[in-house]
Amino acid sequence: MSSRGSSGAPSARPVLILIKRMLPLVLVGLCAALPAVGQQSANEQAVWKLETAYWNYVKAVDLDGYRSLWHRDFVGWPSSSAQPARKDHITDWITASTDKGIRLQWYSIQPAASQATENIVITHYWVTSFWADKAGHGDPPETNRITHTWIKTGDGWQILGGMSNPPIHGN
């Protein structure tokens, strides 16, 4: 049996059959590719907003606002430190830059993953940032990986632990 119509042109029927068979696979692939953002709990969504607030505080050099995000019992390992640090040293990396006349000019957060369990949310993300002086001169933008563990207390969500890596070069 030929797949050509009465005019001798190829029939569209085999193509339609192929589309019908492939459509479910394409839809599954598209659904799997949807960002995890659509699947986040309300707690995760609240914490991702605070991750943005974190970087806005850094950009504005609002050290009090920045400190308010950190739990009193925080311990973490920032890439700027040779050893873990506590809350009393959490702004050291910001002031080390601003003391040299360098400020955060812009940043971009790319979420990698998050997980909520009861009153804890863990976030993993990449942040690309550009720091420069008043004339706009600075090193090329750098990308870091960051992990934060947030805890919900009577004061709201605060960072209880975290870690960042040195800048990723060549990626």
C-alpha positions as CSV (number, residue, x, y, z in Angstrom):
1,M,0.0,0.0,0.0
2,S,1.4,3.4,-1.0
3,S,1.6,6.4,1.3
4,R,0.8,8.7,-1.7
5,G,-2.6,10.3,-2.2
6,S,-4.6,10.1,-5.3
7,S,-2.7,13.1,-6.8
8,G,0.6,11.3,-6.4
9,A,1.7,13.6,-3.6
10,P,2.9,12.0,-0.3
11,S,0.1,11.5,2.2
12,A,0.2,13.4,5.5
13,R,-1.1,10.3,7.4
14,P,2.4,8.8,8.3
15,V,3.5,12.2,9.6
16,L,0.3,12.6,11.7
17,I,0.8,9.1,13.2
18,L,4.4,10.0,14.1
19,I,3.3,13.3,15.7
20,K,0.7,11.4,17.7
21,R,3.3,8.9,18.9
22,M,5.9,11.6,19.7
23,L,3.6,14.2,21.3
24,P,3.4,12.4,24.7
25,L,7.2,12.1,24.8
26,V,7.6,15.8,23.9
27,L,5.1,16.8,26.6
28,V,6.9,14.7,29.3
29,G,10.2,16.3,28.3
30,L,8.8,19.8,28.5
31,C,7.2,19.2,31.9
32,A,10.5,17.7,33.2
33,A,12.3,20.8,32.0
34,L,10.1,23.3,33.8
35,P,12.0,25.1,36.4
36,A,11.8,23.9,40.0
37,V,10.4,27.3,40.9
38,G,6.9,26.2,40.0
39,Q,7.3,23.2,42.4
40,Q,8.6,25.2,45.4
41,S,6.8,25.3,48.7
42,A,5.6,28.6,50.2
43,N,8.6,28.4,52.6
44,E,11.1,28.0,49.7
45,Q,9.5,30.9,47.9
46,A,9.8,33.1,51.0
47,V,13.5,32.2,51.4
48,W,14.4,32.8,47.7
49,K,13.0,36.3,48.2
50,L,15.3,36.7,51.2
51,E,18.3,35.5,49.1
52,T,17.5,38.5,46.7
53,A,17.2,40.8,49.7
54,Y,20.6,39.5,50.9
55,W,22.2,40.7,47.7
56,N,20.3,44.0,47.7
57,Y,21.6,44.7,51.2
58,V,25.2,44.0,49.9
59,K,24.7,46.3,46.9
60,A,23.3,49.1,49.1
61,V,26.0,48.5,51.8
62,D,23.2,48.2,54.3
63,L,25.2,46.2,56.9
64,D,22.4,46.3,59.5
65,G,19.8,45.0,57.0
66,Y,22.3,42.3,56.0
67,R,23.1,41.3,59.6
68,S,19.3,41.0,60.3
69,L,19.3,38.0,57.9
70,W,21.7,36.0,60.1
71,H,20.7,33.9,63.1
72,R,22.5,34.6,66.4
73,D,23.9,31.0,66.4
74,F,25.1,31.2,62.7
75,V,28.3,29.4,61.7
76,G,29.4,29.1,58.1
77,W,32.4,29.0,55.8
78,P,32.6,32.0,53.4
79,S,35.1,31.7,50.6
80,S,36.7,34.9,51.9
81,S,37.7,33.2,55.2
82,A,40.3,30.5,55.8
83,Q,38.1,29.2,58.6
84,P,34.5,29.0,59.5
85,A,33.0,32.3,60.8
86,R,30.3,33.3,63.2
87,K,27.7,36.2,62.9
88,D,30.1,38.7,64.4
89,H,32.3,38.4,61.3
90,I,29.6,38.1,58.7
91,T,30.1,41.6,57.1
92,D,33.9,41.4,57.0
93,W,33.9,40.5,53.3
94,I,31.7,43.5,52.4
95,T,33.8,46.0,54.4
96,A,37.0,44.6,53.0
97,S,35.8,45.6,49.6
98,T,34.1,48.9,50.5
99,D,37.2,50.0,52.4
100,K,39.1,49.8,49.1
101,G,36.4,51.9,47.4
102,I,34.9,48.9,45.6
103,R,31.1,48.2,45.7
104,L,28.8,45.7,44.2
105,Q,27.4,47.1,41.0
106,W,25.2,44.3,39.9
107,Y,24.4,40.7,40.6
108,S,22.5,37.8,39.1
109,I,21.2,34.8,41.1
110,Q,20.7,31.4,39.3
111,P,18.9,29.0,41.7
112,A,20.3,25.4,41.5
113,A,18.1,23.7,44.1
114,S,16.2,24.1,47.4
115,Q,14.6,21.9,49.9
116,A,12.2,22.7,52.7
117,T,11.7,20.5,55.7
118,E,9.5,21.8,58.6
119,N,11.2,25.0,59.7
120,I,14.4,24.6,57.6
121,V,15.0,25.6,54.0
122,I,18.3,24.9,52.3
123,T,19.2,26.9,49.1
124,H,21.9,26.2,46.6
125,Y,22.6,28.7,43.9
126,W,25.2,30.5,41.7
127,V,25.6,34.2,41.9
128,T,27.4,36.2,39.3
129,S,28.5,39.6,40.6
130,F,30.4,42.7,39.3
131,W,32.3,44.9,41.8
132,A,33.8,48.2,40.8
133,D,35.0,51.6,42.0
134,K,33.1,54.8,41.5
135,A,34.5,55.2,38.0
136,G,33.1,51.7,37.1
137,H,36.5,50.0,36.9
138,G,36.7,46.5,38.3
139,D,37.7,43.0,37.7
140,P,35.5,40.9,35.3
141,P,32.3,39.5,36.8
142,E,32.8,36.4,39.0
143,T,30.5,33.5,39.7
144,N,30.4,31.8,43.1
145,R,28.4,28.8,44.3
146,I,26.5,29.5,47.6
147,T,24.7,27.2,50.0
148,H,22.5,28.6,52.9
149,T,20.6,26.8,55.5
150,W,17.7,29.0,56.7
151,I,15.7,28.4,59.9
152,K,12.3,29.9,60.7
153,T,12.1,31.5,64.1
154,G,9.8,33.9,65.9
155,D,11.8,36.7,64.1
156,G,11.2,35.1,60.7
157,W,13.6,33.3,58.4
158,Q,17.3,33.6,59.2
159,I,20.5,32.0,57.9
160,L,21.8,29.4,60.4
161,G,24.6,28.0,58.2
162,G,26.2,28.4,54.9
163,M,29.2,28.0,52.6
164,S,30.5,29.6,49.5
165,N,33.3,28.7,47.1
166,P,35.9,30.8,45.5
167,P,35.0,32.3,42.1
168,I,34.5,29.9,39.3
169,H,36.7,30.8,36.4
170,G,36.2,29.7,32.8
171,N,32.5,28.6,33.3
